[in-house]
Amino acid sequence: MMLAYTRVDQPPDDDEKGYFPDEAAEEEGFLNATQSRREPFWKPSWVRDHWRSITIHLIILSLNILLVLFYHIPWSNSGYIRYPDITTSPLRDAIVYRPQVFETLAIYRHDGTLNPHKTNAYNGPPRPELEGAWDKLMNNTNIRVTQDQLGEEFAAQDSIVELNDGSGYYVTVSAYHGLHCVQRLHHYMYADHYYPGIKHCLDWLRQYVQCHPDLSLIPSHWITDAPGPVAPDDGHRQCVVWEKIEQWMAEHSFDPHEHGLLVHPIFGNPYPENGTSHNLGAVELGSGGFLHKGGHSGR
């Protein structure tokens, strides 16, 4: 006699739990409780489920670190690499560099006349065109800055001239002092037309060139019409965009001869209406030294 059997299907989710769902559930609960005490909260499955969020946060953190480094480490500033004083100058935001070629054409032709191909009028004999070019270049030499722009270096120096209207402090910029000295050198070449006074400028220019040296190489060459080597400068440089400096200076410039703006604590108005004036700008310090608040003098 053949026995008849009926197939009993196993539930699909109970492959590893046997045929007793209640017991399997109880055992699974016990195992989960044990694993929860042993496994860290960052188990691989959690990382796998949240990898996009983790990646985004890591990217944001990295960007913030880079920004902090960029703004707070001096060597990240290209201006600092060229000239350290740029990092503290109020003109630092006006600094932009560009490739530039110096104009190296001769000022005079062989017959002694001015070279008509020169694109500037800063050289040559005194003439209205030259005077106008230099006046325009030096127009914004005298500027006013706030106490914050003056910086920590000068904050404790109580002898610095404060404008009488309270609008700021009287300063100029070293680059303009250098231009002033170049102008004086030109004047010295035509001393019969201008006043001389050049010794101070020569010494200052020497130190200025040594402080901010142009390290571009100028190779020597053999030429066909002379036995000795020559070193022509091709004039290619990476230069500051001068127009931006000039614009900043123009925005902060003032006329020091304006009546009542400069008042010396002892001598009063340094530029009286009778036309007599005293030294203006960066010059040699007199033997008496600086005049400090309270009336005492010193260097």
C-alpha positions, 0 to 999 in steps of 0.5 A: 500500500503506497502512502500519499504525501503532501508537500509543505513549502518553506516560507521564503524568508526562513531559509536559515531559521528552521521551521519554527518562526517564533523561535527564529524571531526570538533567536534573531532578537537575541543576536541583534541585541548582542551585536548592538553591544559589540558593533560600532555605530559607524558599521560599514552598512551605515557608511555605505548608506550615507556616503554621499552626505559624508563626501559632501561634508569632507569637501566643504571642510577641505574648502574651508581649510584652504580658504583659511590658509589662503588668507592667513599665510603670507606666502600664499599672497603673490604680492608678498613674494615680490615685496613684503611691504605690500601685505601691510600697505593700504594699496594692496588691493590695487596691486595687479600684475601684467606682462610689460615691455620697457621702452628702450628706444634712444631719447635722441637721434644721431643729429641730437634732436629728440627721437619722435618715436618715443612714446613718453615725454619724461626726458629731454630738454625742458619744454611744455610737453615734458612739464605737463607729463611730469605734472600729471604723473606726480599729481597725486603724490600727497594723500590722506589715510585713516588711522587704520590704513596707517597701520600698526607700524606708525600707530604709536608715532605721535609726530605724524601730521594729522590733517586739521579737519580730522579727515586723516593723516598726511602721507605719501608712497615710496614709489612716488618718492622714487619718481620724485628723485628721478625727476630731480635727476632730470632737473640736475641735467638742466640745472640752469633751468631748474634748482639742483638739490640732488645728493639726497635723491641719489643716495635714496635711489641707490637704497631703493634699487637695492631694497627692491631689486629687479632680478631679471637676467640681461645676457651679454651678446657678441655684435658684428661692429665692435669687439666687446660684448654688449648687454641690451635689455629687451625690457620684458617684465612682469609689472604692476598695473600702474593705472590702478595705483594711480587711481587709488592715489587719486581717490585719496589725494588732497592739496596740502596748500589748502588753507587751514588744512596743515597747521604746525603746532609751533609755526602755524600755517607752513604754506603762507599766502605770501608764496614762501613755502617749506619742504614738502614731501619726503626729504632729509630730517632736520637736526631738531628731529621730530616734534612729538605731542607735548612739545618735546623733540627727538628721532 
